[in-house]
Amino acid sequence: MLKKVAAVFAIIATVSTLVSAEISFDTPKNTNIQQEIASLDLSVPVAVPVEEKGFFTKVDKEWTVMVFINAKNNLEKYGLLDVNEMEKIGSSDKVNIVVEMGRINGYATNDGDWKTTRRYLVKKDNDFSKITSPVLTDLGKTDMGDYKSLIAFVKWAKMTYPAKKYALIVWNHGSGWDKSRAFDVTKGISYDDETGNHITTPQLGLALKEMGGVNVYGSDACLMQMPEVTYEIKNYTEYIVGSEETEPGDGYTYDLWLGPVVAKGNMTPYELGKAAVDGYSDHYQQIGQGSTQSLLKSSALDRFATLINEFVTAAMATGEKALVKTAASGSQSYAVYDNKDMGHFFGRYAATTANADVKAKALALQAYIDGTLIVHNRVNEEFANGNTHGIAGYMPSYSFNGDYNNLAWAKDAKWDEFIQWYQAK
């Protein structure tokens, strides 16, 4: 009995610590956002009892799956379709499916043509032409390109629909780590075309930390499975789902993913992440469309950075700039040409280097990607050539985007030094 009482007090203390962690969103311009991230001390969530009328009650739900659908852009019709896919499955006695969705003028007009931001608990139905799940709240006009909106949604979902484990999907256009909006191209994580705002890569890390982390994070967006992105959020999620290549407009196929999740009820984080990869890949395999999707183990990124640094130091000592450029230029690339499959690059360079140590380190990195970092990888059509290993890295041939230096990856890994070394004459 004493042990149980002590355990309850320990849980209360933990919850109090999480609640007391604060962050200022009025960050001075001369304050690096990485410093603000580091000032918090939150981690991947653990299940805690919920206080109800002065008593702690057991959390019966296994999962709360949270989908942040910023459809305030030209993908609006797909957002409506995706919620209807979720409604084919619906929440269950073990799994909550919670959505925040915003819409915009100028694109889809169906399903009532509402133009605000709504929250839903997704319920199963047989009407695939409109959303029938009850509107829990209508927030009016919100800025879904503000990372504080993402934090608010997740904190609300955790409080309202607590569970033992949490999954978060951020739904929008994507362009890897680089969220610039050159030529007004609608790309980035959570671009809001009404406000012009978007979530930068450092802000994504800040958001996951402030919300208390999740067990599985997924980007239903293009080009996001890169160390430049995943390293930013590695401490706040166990697994990361993403694509090296662009995603078709339809993105995730939510019924194929959530069907197995709800059917089993008590999936592990690995199993849920794998189901997301398989549901996506099965759909595009069936219709014969090229696709990539992988599941990354977050805890493996620290060792990955160490192996990268050892490789970079050895490679730079060889002076084999020409070989590196050749290996990089011939490596599997994606819609952003500077994004190269890292496993393919390390294999190509290992095959040409004259230095035995560098060769061993390159092959070790390729093996680490295939055997430890990427725990599930699915490809279809033109990508089923053995060159897509599940993670792409920034490898520009000539230019270098200085924003790269603001990334956590650039601070801990020497990849930026490697890029500038092989580019130098």
PERA-V562979 format. One record per helix or strand. SS is the DSSP state (~ for helix, > for strand). FROM is the first residue (numbers start at 1). TO is the last residue. If there is no record, write none. Layout:
{{SS,FROM,TO} {SS,FROM,TO}}
This chain:
{{~,2,20} {~,33,38} {>,50,52} {>,55,57} {>,63,70} {~,76,87} {>,95,102} {~,111,113} {>,117,121} {>,135,138} {~,147,160} {>,165,171} {~,182,184} {>,189,189} {>,199,199} {~,201,210} {>,216,220} {>,226,226} {~,227,236} {>,239,242} {~,254,264} {~,269,286} {>,291,297} {~,298,318} {~,321,329} {>,333,333} {>,339,341} {~,342,350} {~,356,373} {>,374,380} {~,381,383} {>,392,394} {~,402,406} {~,408,412} {~,415,423}}
